[in-house]
Amino acid sequence: MSEWISEIKDHVYLVTGSAGFIGYHISHYLLSQGGQVIGLDNYNDYYSPRLKQDRDQQLRQFPKFTSINADLTDLASVDQLFQIYQPKKICHLAAQAGVRYSLINPFAYQKANLEGFLNLLELCKGYAVERLVYASSSSVYGGLTELPYREEQRVDTPISLYAATKKANELMAHVYSHLFGLPTVGLRFFTVYGPWGRPDMAMWLFTEAMLAGQPIKVFNYGNMRRDFTYIDDIVQGVVAALLVPGLEPYEIFNLGNHQAEELNKVITLLEKELNVKATPNLLPIQPGDVPATFAEISRAQTKLAFQPTTPIEIGIPRFVQWYLDYHKSSEC
């Protein structure tokens, strides 16, 4: 990634969802390399706003960071942001996340993931943005059973509304790339984890329950495999997607660890790091979930020089140490 680092300081970046998990890490990295980052977040309460505010406070330590509390569905406010700061590199990570939540609150996904994304596309078109990098998801592979998942596979069978909105984002981006020449890069993330992670995801939920002496919910009776991808590796891929030259006007990439891990292995590693024995509550697979994810990443390796280097044996201890430190400091 060294060949792009010198370029980072030459750009103004808009990072939407900057107080979110991935958005925080992307913003932190760009700022640490001298970039100017405009961070936009609406601090919704899907999970703890306090955690989002704590991430934002970390970013505010950088003089070239501007924090803006706004919602992408408020077109006038975001238009004003574009007028003032004229960002040319956009990293769009703001979205209503969560597969299971989309089954009970579908309109949150329509609003944030479709209306918000359309507003952003219109502004990118109007302000001649150089490149829009946006978060898609491995969930677009839906009910497909042929592993590993490849970008060339047809993804016409989403099994959750969340997945459908992410597929819709890819289609909407294609329209704007085709009609208006807007360079877009969609990144299909595979189960990202690490420090400052999300409380609604398995790594955090298991850790929290185990430390409290409570059972952990293990779906599909433990027969789940996930391509767990450490956040530092994701940052490498996202920064490359923002800066690497020679991409096509419309691109889609898998960003994963290229390793389908058994959930039971993750639990065993957490037990070791926490020095606590887990009590699994084995449950059937949830609507909208898939039994396995596994990313084919050769396309990202070739075009983005993407090369994940963090196995879960290294990543999980790093997450646990951060989790313990964060909660210790929160109690002070």
C-alpha positions in Angstrom: 0.0 0.0 0.0 3.1 2.3 0.3 2.7 3.6 -3.2 -0.6 5.2 -2.4 0.3 6.6 1.1 2.0 9.7 -0.3 -1.2 10.5 -2.2 -3.5 10.4 0.8 -2.7 13.9 2.0 -3.6 15.4 -1.4 -7.3 14.7 -1.1 -10.4 15.8 0.9 -12.3 12.6 1.9 -15.9 12.4 2.9 -16.4 9.3 5.1 -20.1 8.6 5.7 -20.7 6.5 8.8 -17.5 7.8 10.3 -18.6 6.9 13.8 -19.3 3.4 12.8 -17.0 0.5 13.1 -15.4 0.4 9.6 -15.9 4.1 9.1 -13.9 5.0 12.2 -11.0 2.8 11.2 -10.9 4.2 7.6 -11.1 7.8 8.9 -8.4 7.1 11.5 -6.0 5.7 8.9 -6.5 8.5 6.4 -6.0 11.1 9.1 -2.9 9.4 10.4 -1.4 9.7 6.9 -2.2 13.4 6.6 -5.5 13.3 4.8 -8.4 15.7 5.5 -11.5 13.8 6.5 -15.1 15.1 6.7 -16.9 12.6 8.9 -20.7 12.3 8.6 -22.8 10.2 11.0 -26.3 10.4 12.4 -25.5 8.4 15.6 -28.7 6.4 15.4 -29.6 4.0 18.2 -29.4 0.7 16.3 -26.6 0.1 18.8 -25.0 2.2 21.6 -24.7 5.8 20.5 -22.1 6.1 23.3 -19.8 3.8 21.5 -20.1 5.9 18.3 -19.5 9.0 20.2 -16.4 7.5 21.8 -15.1 6.6 18.3 -15.8 10.2 17.2 -13.9 11.6 20.1 -10.8 9.6 19.1 -11.0 11.1 15.6 -11.4 14.6 16.9 -7.9 14.4 18.2 -6.7 15.0 14.6 -6.7 18.6 13.5 -7.8 17.7 9.9 -10.9 15.9 11.0 -14.3 17.6 10.8 -17.2 15.9 12.5 -20.7 16.5 11.1 -23.9 15.1 12.7 -26.3 14.7 9.8 -28.4 12.2 8.0 -27.9 11.3 4.3 -31.7 11.4 3.8 -31.5 15.1 4.5 -30.5 16.1 1.0 -30.2 19.8 1.8 -27.8 19.3 4.7 -25.5 17.0 2.7 -25.6 19.3 -0.3 -24.4 22.1 1.9 -21.6 19.8 3.1 -20.5 19.2 -0.5 -20.7 23.0 -1.2 -18.4 23.9 1.7 -15.8 21.1 1.6 -15.9 19.9 -2.1 -14.8 16.3 -1.3 -13.5 14.4 -4.3 -13.0 11.0 -2.7 -16.1 9.5 -1.1 -16.1 6.4 1.2 -19.7 5.6 1.9 -20.1 3.3 4.9 -23.3 4.8 6.4 -26.2 2.3 6.3 -28.8 0.5 8.3 -26.9 -2.7 9.1 -28.0 -6.1 10.3 -29.7 -9.0 8.5 -32.1 -10.0 11.3 -33.1 -6.4 12.1 -34.3 -6.0 8.5 -37.0 -8.6 9.2 -38.6 -6.5 11.9 -37.9 -2.9 10.8 -37.8 -2.9 7.0 -38.5 0.8 6.5 -35.2 1.8 8.2 -33.5 0.0 5.4 -35.6 1.6 2.7 -34.8 5.0 4.1 -31.1 4.8 4.9 -29.8 2.2 2.3 -31.9 3.3 -0.7 -33.0 6.9 -0.2 -29.7 7.9 1.4 -27.6 6.2 -1.2 -29.6 7.9 -4.0 -29.0 11.3 -2.5 -25.3 10.6 -2.3 -25.2 9.4 -6.0 -26.9 12.6 -7.1 -24.5 14.8 -5.1 -21.5 12.8 -6.4 -22.7 13.4 -10.0 -23.4 17.1 -9.4 -20.0 17.8 -7.7 -17.8 15.8 -10.1 -16.5 13.4 -7.5 -13.4 11.5 -8.6 -14.4 8.2 -7.0 -17.2 6.8 -4.9 -16.3 3.7 -2.8 -19.3 2.2 -1.0 -20.0 -0.7 1.2 -21.8 -3.7 -0.2 -22.0 -7.0 1.6 -21.3 -10.7 1.4 -25.0 -11.1 2.1 -25.8 -10.3 -1.6 -24.8 -13.9 -2.3 -28.0 -14.9 -0.6 -29.0 -18.5 -1.1 -26.0 -19.5 -3.3 -24.3 -22.7 -2.2 -21.3 -22.8 -4.5 -18.2 -21.7 -2.4 -16.1 -19.7 -2.5 -18.3 -16.7 -3.5 -17.0 -15.0 -6.7 -17.9 -11.6 -8.0 -18.9 -13.2 -11.3 -21.7 -15.2 -9.7 -25.3 -14.0 -10.3 -26.7 -12.6 -7.1 -30.4 -12.5 -7.9 -31.6 -14.5 -4.8 -31.2 -12.3 -1.7 -32.8 -13.8 1.4 -33.1 -10.7 3.6 -34.2 -7.2 2.9 -30.7 -6.0 4.0 -29.1 -8.1 1.3 -31.7 -6.8 -1.2 -30.8 -3.1 -0.4 -27.1 -3.9 -0.8 -27.7 -5.5 -4.2 -29.9 -2.5 -5.1 -26.9 -0.2 -4.2 -24.7 -2.0 -6.7 -27.4 -1.7 -9.4 -27.9 2.0 -8.7 -24.1 2.6 -8.8 -24.0 0.9 -12.2 -26.6 3.3 -13.5 -24.7 6.4 -12.4 -21.4 4.9 -13.7 -23.0 4.1 -17.1 -25.0 7.3 -17.6 -22.9 9.9 -15.9 -19.4 8.5 -15.9 -19.3 8.4 -12.1 -16.4 6.1 -11.0 -17.9 3.7 -8.4 -16.3 0.8 -6.4 -18.6 -1.6 -4.5 -16.9 -3.6 -1.7 -18.5 -6.8 -0.5 -17.3 -7.1 3.1 -17.1 -10.5 4.8 -17.8 -10.6 8.6 -15.5 -7.8 9.7 -14.3 -7.9 13.3 -11.7 -6.2 15.5 -11.2 -3.4 18.0 -14.0 -0.8 18.2 -16.3 -3.5 16.6 -20.1 -3.7 16.6 -22.1 -4.9 19.6 -24.6 -6.7 17.4 -22.1 -9.1 15.9 -21.1 -12.5 17.2 -17.6 -11.7 18.4 -18.9 -9.0 20.8 -22.1 -10.8 21.7 -20.2 -14.0 22.6 -17.6 -12.1 24.6 -20.2 -10.1 26.5 -22.3 -13.1 27.4 -19.3 -15.3 28.4 -17.9 -12.6 30.8 -21.4 -12.3 32.3 -21.6 -16.1 32.8 -24.6 -16.3 30.4 -25.2 -18.8 27.6 -24.2 -17.8 24.1 -26.7 -18.1 21.3 -25.2 -20.4 18.6 -27.4 -20.6 15.5 -27.7 -23.5 13.1 -26.8 -25.8 16.0 -23.1 -24.6 15.6 -22.8 -25.6 12.0 -21.9 -22.1 10.8 -18.8 -21.0 8.9 -17.9 -17.4 8.4 -15.1 -15.7 6.5 -13.9 -13.6 9.5 -11.9 -10.6 8.2 -9.8 -8.5 10.5 -10.4 -4.7 10.4 -6.8 -3.8 9.5 -7.0 -6.0 6.4 -10.3 -4.3 5.4 -8.7 -0.9 5.8 -5.9 -1.9 3.4 -8.5 -2.9 0.8 -10.7 0.2 1.2 -7.8 2.7 1.0 -6.6 0.9 -2.2 -10.1 1.2 -3.6 -10.1 4.9 -3.0 -6.7 5.6 -4.5 -5.3 2.9 -6.8 -5.2 4.0 -10.5 -6.5 2.1 -13.5 -9.8 0.8 -12.2 -12.8 0.5 -14.5 -15.7 3.1 -14.1 -17.7 0.4 -12.3 -16.1 -2.2 -10.1 -17.2 -4.8 -7.5 -14.7 -6.5 -5.2 -14.9 -9.2 -2.5 -13.0 -8.2 0.6 -12.6 -11.2 2.9 -9.9 -13.4 4.5 -10.4 -16.2 2.0 -10.9 -18.6 4.9 -14.2 -20.1 6.1 -13.9 -20.6 9.8 -16.0 -22.9 12.0 -17.9 -21.0 14.6 -16.9 -23.5 17.2 -13.2 -22.6 16.5 -14.0 -18.9 17.2 -15.7 -19.9 20.5 -12.7 -22.0 21.5 -10.3 -19.1 20.9 -12.6 -16.8 22.9 -12.6 -19.3 25.8 -8.8 -19.3 25.8 -8.5 -15.5 25.7 -11.2 -14.8 28.3 -10.3 -17.8 30.5 -14.0 -18.6 30.6 -15.9 -21.7 29.5 -18.8 -20.9 27.1 -22.2 -22.4 27.6 -23.7 -22.8 24.1 -27.4 -22.5 23.5 -27.8 -24.3 20.3 -30.6 -22.9 18.1 -31.9 -23.3 14.5 -30.6 -21.1 11.8 -32.3 -17.7 11.7 -34.4 -16.4 8.8 -32.1 -14.4 6.4 -28.9 -16.2 7.6 -26.7 -18.4 5.5 -24.8 -21.4 6.8 -21.5 -20.4 5.3 -19.6 -17.5 3.7 -16.2 -17.8 1.9 -14.7 -15.0 -0.3 -12.8 -15.6 -3.5 -10.4 -12.6 -3.5 -8.2 -13.0 -6.6 -9.8 -10.0 -8.3 -9.1 -7.8 -5.3 -5.6 -9.2 -5.1 -4.9 -8.4 -8.7 -6.5 -4.9 -8.9 -6.1 -3.6 -5.4 -3.1 -5.5 -4.2 -5.3 -6.7 -1.4 -3.7 -9.3 0.8 -5.2 -10.2 4.2 -2.6 -11.2 6.7 -4.4 -11.6 10.0 -5.8 -15.0 10.9 -8.3 -15.3 13.7 -5.6 -16.7 16.0 -4.1 -13.2 16.0 -7.2 -11.1 15.4 -9.4 -12.5 18.2 -6.8 -11.9 21.0 -6.5 -8.3 19.7 -10.3 -7.8 19.8 -10.5 -9.3 23.3 -7.7 -7.1 24.7 -9.4 -4.0 23.3 -12.8 -5.1 24.6 -11.4 -5.5 28.1 -9.5 -2.2 28.0 -12.5 -0.3 26.6 -14.9 -1.6 29.3 -12.4 -1.0 32.0 -11.9 2.6 31.0 -15.7 3.1 30.6 -16.2 2.1 34.2 -13.6 4.6 35.5 
